[in-house]
Amino acid sequence: MTTAQLSVAFFLQMAVILAACRVVGWIGHRSLGQPQVMGEMVAGVILGPSLFGLLAPDLQAAVFPKESRDVLYVGAQLGIGLYMFLVGLDFRRDHFRANAASAAAVSVSGMVAPFLVAALIAPWLMDLGLFGDGVDGVQAWLFIGAAISITAFPMLARILNERGVTGTPLGSLSLAAGAMGDAAAWCVLAVVLATVGDGATVAVKAIVGGVAFVAMMTTLGPRLLAPLGRIVEREGRLTPGVLSVVMITFMASAFAMDYAGLHAVFGGFVLGAVMPRGRLAAELKRMLEPFAVVVLLPLFFTYSGLNTQLTMVDSVGLLGVTVAVLGGSIIAKGVACWAAARLTGQDNPTAMAIGALMNARGMMELILVNIALQRGLIGPGLFSMLVLMAIVTTFMATPLFELVYGRRARARGELGALSEAEGAERPAVGAVAPSS
């Protein structure tokens, strides 16, 4: 495929992707009360081999030729990284400091309990031949533990945004716990990859690089970035020069985390969290958010969906195994996070909301299992089971959150309005709370 042909394919793909995401998101909201982000996740799977490729394989191959997927991949990484940068701009550092103990407890509990469950089910899955050749018991346990414990960090952020929770203590606590848990899960995956042939350097680079980046950004970042905020306050607008510096810094942060072996989303989120608040943050959201959310983010869901084939779970036995993995995952993650939140002083509705939100696994799970499949850690059968687990747990998150917390809190005026995707106006972008 020539460069010119790639350009033609890309614009057709974008039209199909954007249309599918809007239509499926609208249907999901109208019929099931799901947020737009869930519709986009499902739309990505629909456009892949699970439905579009199953019903019209020739047409699907023509719209999404394999040669064009590298372009989609790059766009997907830009979209999800930029979105998480915008989420970081809403992250309340004062709320995090006030809830740091709860966030750490929730994160640790949300890792320990799933790894205990993984110790029970990993040998069973190995006996069924669902792992790759040469994978031993410890590697299987570590991978399943990471897969069960991971949280859909980008999707969690979007659910919080669409539910009017971003900027609240609950939102900050959930994001902090999700970020810490996901970073730990990626480090575990790096250790597993190192033991199956990638070398210890992979694990060391991920762990040391991630810790060094966060330490540098949280200590030096606010001081180095403060002049940008002063320029915008003085000028009364976001100047092209300041925007350029911000975007260069964002690209460098995303590169640093990708290079370290974690993910671009962590670089974007950490940078957003340490950016000066006030007019700078408000103007960045006003200028970047519509394009990032409407145009770039759907690329992330579609690229992952193109690698997902749910038809692999094609027998009653495999379906039973999937149900067992799903049940164990939900109980381990949800109950552990609820219990940790309660033990650290959160009231029961808040703790239940945290358990519901942290149970969503979404596309971070899909990224993890795609890497595992490509590296030969797991077979197609286990891959499909974990994809189904990711979809079901994410599908559950919003209804459960609304049931245990959202409706009553919104009625009391404790949450912002639902976003446009829910049929209400999005909270004013300019209302960016200052951080202490």
TAVENTA-V923058 format. One record per residue. N is the residue number from 1. SS is DSSP state (~ for helix, > for strand, _ for the rest). OMEGA is omega in whole degrees, 0 to 359 (999 if undefined). Layout:
# TAVENTA-V923058
n={N | N}
ss={SS | SS}
omega={OMEGA | OMEGA}
This chain:
# TAVENTA-V923058
n={1 | 2 | 3 | 4 | 5 | 6 | 7 | 8 | 9 | 10 | 11 | 12 | 13 | 14 | 15 | 16 | 17 | 18 | 19 | 20 | 21 | 22 | 23 | 24 | 25 | 26 | 27 | 28 | 29 | 30 | 31 | 32 | 33 | 34 | 35 | 36 | 37 | 38 | 39 | 40 | 41 | 42 | 43 | 44 | 45 | 46 | 47 | 48 | 49 | 50 | 51 | 52 | 53 | 54 | 55 | 56 | 57 | 58 | 59 | 60 | 61 | 62 | 63 | 64 | 65 | 66 | 67 | 68 | 69 | 70 | 71 | 72 | 73 | 74 | 75 | 76 | 77 | 78 | 79 | 80 | 81 | 82 | 83 | 84 | 85 | 86 | 87 | 88 | 89 | 90 | 91 | 92 | 93 | 94 | 95 | 96 | 97 | 98 | 99 | 100 | 101 | 102 | 103 | 104 | 105 | 106 | 107 | 108 | 109 | 110 | 111 | 112 | 113 | 114 | 115 | 116 | 117 | 118 | 119 | 120 | 121 | 122 | 123 | 124 | 125 | 126 | 127 | 128 | 129 | 130 | 131 | 132 | 133 | 134 | 135 | 136 | 137 | 138 | 139 | 140 | 141 | 142 | 143 | 144 | 145 | 146 | 147 | 148 | 149 | 150 | 151 | 152 | 153 | 154 | 155 | 156 | 157 | 158 | 159 | 160 | 161 | 162 | 163 | 164 | 165 | 166 | 167 | 168 | 169 | 170 | 171 | 172 | 173 | 174 | 175 | 176 | 177 | 178 | 179 | 180 | 181 | 182 | 183 | 184 | 185 | 186 | 187 | 188 | 189 | 190 | 191 | 192 | 193 | 194 | 195 | 196 | 197 | 198 | 199 | 200 | 201 | 202 | 203 | 204 | 205 | 206 | 207 | 208 | 209 | 210 | 211 | 212 | 213 | 214 | 215 | 216 | 217 | 218 | 219 | 220 | 221 | 222 | 223 | 224 | 225 | 226 | 227 | 228 | 229 | 230 | 231 | 232 | 233 | 234 | 235 | 236 | 237 | 238 | 239 | 240 | 241 | 242 | 243 | 244 | 245 | 246 | 247 | 248 | 249 | 250 | 251 | 252 | 253 | 254 | 255 | 256 | 257 | 258 | 259 | 260 | 261 | 262 | 263 | 264 | 265 | 266 | 267 | 268 | 269 | 270 | 271 | 272 | 273 | 274 | 275 | 276 | 277 | 278 | 279 | 280 | 281 | 282 | 283 | 284 | 285 | 286 | 287 | 288 | 289 | 290 | 291 | 292 | 293 | 294 | 295 | 296 | 297 | 298 | 299 | 300 | 301 | 302 | 303 | 304 | 305 | 306 | 307 | 308 | 309 | 310 | 311 | 312 | 313 | 314 | 315 | 316 | 317 | 318 | 319 | 320 | 321 | 322 | 323 | 324 | 325 | 326 | 327 | 328 | 329 | 330 | 331 | 332 | 333 | 334 | 335 | 336 | 337 | 338 | 339 | 340 | 341 | 342 | 343 | 344 | 345 | 346 | 347 | 348 | 349 | 350 | 351 | 352 | 353 | 354 | 355 | 356 | 357 | 358 | 359 | 360 | 361 | 362 | 363 | 364 | 365 | 366 | 367 | 368 | 369 | 370 | 371 | 372 | 373 | 374 | 375 | 376 | 377 | 378 | 379 | 380 | 381 | 382 | 383 | 384 | 385 | 386 | 387 | 388 | 389 | 390 | 391 | 392 | 393 | 394 | 395 | 396 | 397 | 398 | 399 | 400 | 401 | 402 | 403 | 404 | 405 | 406 | 407 | 408 | 409 | 410 | 411 | 412 | 413 | 414 | 415 | 416 | 417 | 418 | 419 | 420 | 421 | 422 | 423 | 424 | 425 | 426 | 427 | 428 | 429 | 430 | 431 | 432 | 433 | 434 | 435 | 436}
ss={_ | _ | ~ | ~ | ~ | ~ | ~ | ~ | ~ | ~ | ~ | ~ | ~ | ~ | ~ | ~ | ~ | ~ | ~ | ~ | ~ | ~ | ~ | ~ | ~ | ~ | ~ | ~ | ~ | ~ | ~ | ~ | _ | _ | _ | ~ | ~ | ~ | ~ | ~ | ~ | ~ | ~ | ~ | ~ | ~ | _ | _ | _ | _ | _ | ~ | ~ | ~ | ~ | _ | ~ | ~ | ~ | ~ | ~ | ~ | ~ | _ | _ | ~ | ~ | ~ | ~ | ~ | ~ | ~ | ~ | ~ | ~ | ~ | ~ | ~ | ~ | ~ | ~ | ~ | ~ | ~ | ~ | ~ | ~ | ~ | ~ | _ | _ | _ | ~ | ~ | ~ | ~ | ~ | ~ | _ | ~ | ~ | ~ | ~ | ~ | ~ | ~ | ~ | ~ | ~ | ~ | ~ | ~ | ~ | ~ | ~ | ~ | ~ | ~ | ~ | ~ | ~ | ~ | ~ | ~ | ~ | ~ | ~ | _ | _ | _ | > | _ | _ | _ | _ | _ | ~ | ~ | ~ | ~ | ~ | ~ | ~ | ~ | ~ | ~ | ~ | ~ | ~ | _ | _ | _ | ~ | ~ | ~ | ~ | ~ | ~ | ~ | ~ | ~ | ~ | _ | _ | _ | _ | _ | _ | ~ | ~ | ~ | ~ | ~ | ~ | ~ | ~ | ~ | ~ | ~ | ~ | ~ | ~ | ~ | ~ | ~ | ~ | ~ | ~ | ~ | ~ | ~ | ~ | ~ | ~ | ~ | ~ | ~ | ~ | _ | ~ | ~ | ~ | ~ | ~ | ~ | ~ | ~ | ~ | ~ | ~ | ~ | ~ | ~ | ~ | ~ | ~ | ~ | ~ | ~ | ~ | ~ | ~ | ~ | ~ | ~ | ~ | ~ | ~ | ~ | ~ | ~ | ~ | ~ | ~ | ~ | _ | _ | _ | _ | ~ | ~ | ~ | ~ | ~ | ~ | ~ | ~ | ~ | ~ | ~ | ~ | ~ | ~ | ~ | ~ | ~ | ~ | ~ | ~ | ~ | _ | _ | _ | ~ | ~ | ~ | ~ | ~ | ~ | ~ | ~ | ~ | ~ | ~ | _ | _ | _ | _ | ~ | ~ | ~ | ~ | ~ | ~ | ~ | ~ | ~ | ~ | ~ | ~ | ~ | ~ | ~ | ~ | ~ | ~ | ~ | ~ | ~ | ~ | ~ | ~ | ~ | ~ | ~ | ~ | _ | _ | _ | ~ | ~ | ~ | _ | _ | _ | ~ | ~ | ~ | ~ | ~ | ~ | ~ | ~ | ~ | ~ | ~ | ~ | ~ | ~ | ~ | ~ | ~ | ~ | ~ | ~ | ~ | ~ | ~ | ~ | ~ | ~ | ~ | ~ | _ | _ | _ | _ | ~ | ~ | ~ | ~ | ~ | ~ | ~ | ~ | ~ | ~ | ~ | _ | _ | _ | ~ | ~ | ~ | ~ | ~ | ~ | ~ | ~ | ~ | ~ | ~ | ~ | ~ | _ | _ | _ | > | _ | ~ | ~ | ~ | ~ | ~ | ~ | ~ | ~ | ~ | ~ | ~ | ~ | ~ | ~ | ~ | ~ | ~ | ~ | ~ | ~ | ~ | ~ | ~ | ~ | ~ | ~ | ~ | ~ | ~ | ~ | ~ | ~ | _ | _ | _ | _ | _ | _ | _ | _ | ~ | ~ | ~ | _ | _ | _ | _ | _ | _ | _ | _ | _ | _ | _ | _ | _ | _}
omega={181 | 178 | 179 | 179 | 176 | 179 | 179 | 181 | 183 | 182 | 175 | 179 | 181 | 179 | 180 | 182 | 183 | 179 | 181 | 181 | 180 | 182 | 181 | 177 | 179 | 179 | 180 | 179 | 183 | 186 | 187 | 181 | 181 | 178 | 181 | 183 | 178 | 176 | 179 | 177 | 179 | 179 | 178 | 178 | 180 | 182 | 181 | 183 | 183 | 180 | 181 | 180 | 179 | 183 | 183 | 186 | 181 | 180 | 179 | 178 | 179 | 181 | 182 | 178 | 184 | 183 | 184 | 188 | 176 | 178 | 178 | 181 | 180 | 177 | 179 | 180 | 177 | 182 | 184 | 177 | 180 | 178 | 180 | 172 | 179 | 176 | 178 | 178 | 178 | 184 | 182 | 181 | 178 | 176 | 180 | 180 | 180 | 184 | 184 | 180 | 179 | 181 | 179 | 180 | 179 | 181 | 181 | 179 | 179 | 172 | 186 | 183 | 177 | 179 | 174 | 177 | 179 | 179 | 179 | 188 | 183 | 178 | 178 | 180 | 177 | 179 | 179 | 178 | 184 | 177 | 180 | 179 | 176 | 179 | 181 | 185 | 181 | 179 | 179 | 179 | 180 | 181 | 181 | 177 | 178 | 182 | 180 | 187 | 186 | 177 | 179 | 186 | 178 | 180 | 174 | 180 | 182 | 176 | 178 | 180 | 183 | 180 | 178 | 184 | 181 | 180 | 176 | 176 | 178 | 180 | 180 | 179 | 182 | 180 | 180 | 180 | 179 | 180 | 181 | 180 | 180 | 178 | 178 | 180 | 178 | 177 | 176 | 178 | 178 | 177 | 179 | 179 | 179 | 182 | 180 | 170 | 181 | 177 | 182 | 181 | 181 | 181 | 181 | 181 | 181 | 184 | 181 | 181 | 180 | 180 | 181 | 181 | 181 | 180 | 181 | 184 | 183 | 179 | 183 | 185 | 181 | 181 | 181 | 183 | 183 | 179 | 178 | 178 | 180 | 179 | 182 | 177 | 181 | 182 | 182 | 180 | 177 | 183 | 177 | 180 | 179 | 178 | 179 | 180 | 179 | 183 | 176 | 180 | 177 | 180 | 180 | 179 | 178 | 177 | 184 | 181 | 175 | 181 | 180 | 180 | 175 | 178 | 181 | 183 | 181 | 177 | 179 | 183 | 181 | 178 | 179 | 182 | 183 | 178 | 176 | 177 | 181 | 187 | 180 | 181 | 181 | 181 | 177 | 178 | 182 | 185 | 189 | 190 | 183 | 182 | 181 | 185 | 187 | 188 | 188 | 186 | 178 | 177 | 180 | 181 | 182 | 180 | 179 | 180 | 179 | 179 | 184 | 180 | 185 | 181 | 178 | 177 | 193 | 177 | 179 | 180 | 179 | 177 | 177 | 177 | 179 | 179 | 179 | 178 | 180 | 181 | 179 | 180 | 182 | 182 | 183 | 185 | 186 | 182 | 181 | 180 | 176 | 182 | 180 | 179 | 179 | 183 | 179 | 169 | 179 | 176 | 187 | 178 | 179 | 179 | 178 | 177 | 178 | 178 | 179 | 183 | 183 | 181 | 178 | 183 | 168 | 189 | 173 | 174 | 181 | 177 | 183 | 184 | 175 | 177 | 181 | 179 | 181 | 182 | 178 | 178 | 183 | 177 | 181 | 181 | 178 | 176 | 182 | 177 | 181 | 174 | 177 | 177 | 179 | 182 | 183 | 182 | 178 | 178 | 182 | 193 | 184 | 178 | 179 | 179 | 180 | 182 | 187 | 186 | 195 | 186 | 181 | 179 | 179 | 178 | 178 | 180 | 183 | 180 | 175 | 179 | 173 | 182 | 181 | 180 | 180 | 176 | 178 | 182 | 175 | 177 | 183 | 182 | 183 | 181 | 179 | 184 | 177 | 178 | 178 | 999}
